[in-house]
Amino acid sequence: MDRRNEERAFKLLMQLSTVLIVGGLLSIVIVVFVKGAPSLTIEMITQTSNGGYYLGKAGGILNAILGSVDLAAGATTIALTISLPTALYLNEYAAKSRFAAFTRNSLDLLWSVPSIIYGVFGFILMIYVGLGTSLLGGIIALSLLELPIMIRAMDEVLRSVPRELREVSYSLGATKLETATRAVVRQALPGLLMGMLLALGRAMGDAASVLFTTGYTDSVPTSLFQPVASLPLAVFFQLGTPFPEVQQRAYASGFILLVMILSISIASRLLTTRFNRFVIK
């Protein structure tokens, strides 16, 4: 095979891969929309699930929608508080050390751990400290799930910042901390936002890690120590009922969850584009 034929073959392979990826995404969106949109009603997103909702009676999943937002927002806040300083330390203070290499390898391993393991670990931790199934328990489990994703994403973004930018900052008399927080973070801001929102979307759509930690409730919690509903579990429980009407509502719930996650993805693109103006080209 000459070089031209080899190039054509690989070009065709790349095109087929792109079509498969885009086609898979479109297939998921179309199937969820076709099956979920007809069952979606105003009551579903404005009412909580009363006692008979999972038996086919009136009600909605407002408690699950708000619960998912609370869980994802709380977990992302905790993960961001830990992830950004960690990523900055790995790049600015321990860039070429064995500790940094060990930490990155460990985070890569944690990224590949199934989310249900985080749920089991969170459940064991809750039993140890005497905490029942609750919003706080779910936030802890999801923050553990988000940490390796967010740290590694931010780490790679910070590593892509040109070394020359740091050297210029040092030459002007800035300390490492000032360089990291005022120069490096500003240069990497679009990518850092992308990493944060990537982890946020993962947390909002995960069911396994909250299966044992949050419990489930028909009401909206008013305390961190109360059980909380979530959209992934709402879909799971609705599909598990023997009532066809409730099963159809599960597709509508899945459609709402898909819209929320896609909205986060679109928002990340828009924010990245907006903050690119702060980046030195």
N, C-alpha and C positions, 0 to 999 in steps of 0.2 A: 504493500500500500504506500503510494507516494504521499508527499506532504499535503498536497491539495485535497486528496481524498480523505486523509486523516483529519484535516481541519474541518471538512464538511461533515464527517461522521460525528466529531465531537460537538460541532455546532448544532447538529440535529439532536444529539443527546441532550444538550443544554436546553434547547427549545422544548423538547418533550418533557423534561423535568419541570420547566416553568409552567407549561400547560397543566401538568398534573397537580402542581401546588395550587395554582389559581383555580383550576377546576374543582379541586377538593374543597377549597374555601367557599366557592360559590355554591357547590352542592349542599354543604352544611347550612349555609344561610337560606337557600331556597327551600330545602326540606323543612327546616324549623319554621320558616315564615308560612309556608303553605299549610302545615299541620297546626301551627300555633295561633296565627292571626285570627282565624274564624272563631276561636274560643275565647279570644281576649275581649274583656268587657271593662267598662269604667269601674264597675264594682270590684273587680279583681285588684285594681291598683289603688283603690281608695278605702277599702274596708279590710279589717283584720279577719283572719280565719276563725269564725265562730266554732262552737263545739261540733256542729254537724257538717262543717265544710268538706271534710274528707269522707263524708257519707253522701255527698252529692247535693247538700243543701246550700243555702245562701252564704255569702261571705267572700273574702278575698285573701290576698297574700301581702297586704301592706306591711304586716309585721315581719315577713320574711325579707321584703325589699329593704326596709329600714335596718333590719338586723344585719343583712349583708354589708350595707354601707357602714354601719357602726364597727363591725368586725374588721373590714378591710382598712378603714381609716385609722382605727386604733393600732392595728398591727403594723401598718405602714409608717405611722408616726414613731413607734418604738424602733422598727428596723432602720429607719432613716437616721435616727439619733445615734445608733451604733455604727451603721454602715459607712457613713461619710467620714467620720474620724478614723475608722479602721482603714479605709481605702487610702486616705491621705497619709496615714502612718506608713503603710506598706510602700508607698511611692516616694515620700519625701524624707523619711527617717530610716527606713530599712529596705531601701530599694533593691540592693544586691546581696542581702544577707541570706543565710540559710533559713533563718526564721521566716522570712517573707516567702521563700519558695515552699517551705513546709506548710505555711498558712494557706497559700494558694492551692496547693494540692489537696489539703484537707477540705477547703471550701468546694472544690470541684467534686470531691466525693460526697459531701453533704448535699450538693445540688442534685445528684443522681439518686439520693435516697427517696423511696416512695413516700408520698405525703401521708399515708396512713401510719407510717412509723412515727412521724412527728405527732400525730394524734394520740398514738399509744403512749409515747414518751410524755406528752402533755398530761394525759390522763393519770399516769403513774405519779408525775410531779404533783398534780392536784391532790391526789390521795395522800401523798406524803405531808403536804402542808395543811391538809384539812379543808381544801377548797372543793365545793361541789361543782357540778356542771353549771356553767355560767358564761356570761359575756366576757368576763376577764379571762377565764380559761381558754376560750376560743381565740381571744386576742393574743395570748401567750403562744399558743400552738401555731397560729398563722404567722406571728412575727419570727418564730424559729424557722418556718418554711421560707419566709421571704429573705432572711439574712444572707444565706449563701448566694442567692440570685442577685440581690442588690449590691452586695459587696464586690462580687466578681465583675458585675457589669460596670460599676463605678471604677473599679480598679483598672479595667482595660481602657476605659475612657481617659483616665488620668495618665496612664502610660503613653497614650498617644499625643499628649501635649509636648510640643518641641522642647528639647533640653535648653535651647538657646533662650527661651522665654524666662526660664529660671535663672540662667546666668546673667541676663540683663537686669533682672530684679535684684540679684545679689550684688551686682556691681553698683547699684544705686543705694546700697546700704540697707536693704530690707533683710529681715531675719527669715529663717526657714518658715516660721509660722505665718508671717506676713505674706511671704511669697505664696505659700500654699493657699491661704484663705482669700487673698486679694487678686492674685494673678492667675494661679493654676485653676482654681475653682471657677473663676469668671470665664476663662478660656474654654473649660470643659463643661460649662453649664448646660448646653443643649443635650449632651450625652448623659449627664447626670440626671436630668429630668426624665430622659427616656428610660434609664435604668430604674428609677423610682416608680414610674408608671407601669413598667413591665411587671415589676413585683406586685404592684397594687392590683393589676388585672388578674395575676395568678392567684392572689389571695381571695379575690371576690368570687372566682369561679371554682374554688376548691371545696370539695365535700368531705373527703376522707379525713383530713386533719381536724375537722370540727365535729365529726360524727360522734366521738366519745367525750368531747370537751364542752360543748355548748348546750347539750340537751335540745329541747324543742318546746315552744310555747305558742299559744294562740294570741298572746298579747305582746305589746311593745315593752321591753324591760325599762325600768326606771332606775336601775342600779347595776353596777358592774358585777354584782354577785347573784344576779337573777339569770335564769335560763333565757336563751335567745333563739329565735328562728333564723334561718338563712335560705336564700333562694336555691342553692344546690340541693340542700336537704328537702326543701319543699317539692322539688321535682322528683327526687328519689321516693319520697313518701307517697306522692300522688300517683306515680306509676305503679307503686306496689299495691294499690287498692284494687278490689275486684269490680269497681264501678266504672263503666266506660266513660261516663260524663266527667268523672274526676280525672281519669287518665288523659282525656282531651285537655283538661286544664293544665296538666303537667307540661304539655307542649307549649301552651301559652306562657307558662312560667319560664320555660326554657327560652322562649323568644324574648321575654323581658330581660333575662340574664344575658343573652347574646347581645341585645341592644346596648346594655350597660357596658359590657366589656369592649364592644366595638367603639362605643363613644369614648372610652378611656384611650383606646388606641388612636383614634382620630385626634383627640385632644393633645396627645403626646406629640403627634406630628405637627400640629399647629403651633404648640408652644416651642417645639424645637426650631421651627422656621422663624418664629418671632425672636427668639433669643440668639439666633445665629448672628445677629447684627453686632453682638458684643464680642464675637470671636475674631481674633486677628487672622486675616487671610494671608 
